[in-house]
Amino acid sequence: MSQQEPKPRRAAAKPRRRSPTRPNVYVTIIGAGLPAFSQGAPAPAEGEAPREAAESLVSPEWLERRNNRLDAFEQELRKRALDLDVREAELEEKEARFEADVFLREDALESRERAVADLEDRLGRKEIDLGSYVARVQGGFLRADVG
């Protein structure tokens, strides 16, 4: 192949056909302990559960244990919330102290900068005064030498 001839292009790949996705959901119907309503037994009123089924599924002892666990969990959550509030208040206090400390340090730094600037101005004026004094003294020596 010469350098001027373009390279042959490859054929475009065919798009893959995707199979439809199927959810992995399995439904199991459990109803052996429940009375069959379709076999002639009277259906309960709407919103009412059959008494025998409710009594066999949940015992009062279980409800009491669950209630005690929930109460203990709720107390633990209240304790944690109180601890969190205390820690949050401490953090806010530390932050306020830090900000006050930074403000005081910045204030002190600014006053020191002003003092240094004043000293630099004073030094500049003294240098000028000294330069003029030296010029006068040298001028007096030159006149004395001439005369």
Residue pairs with C-beta under 8 A, 6 or more apart in sequence:
1 7
33 53
33 56
33 57
34 50
34 53
35 41
35 50
35 52
35 53
37 43
44 50
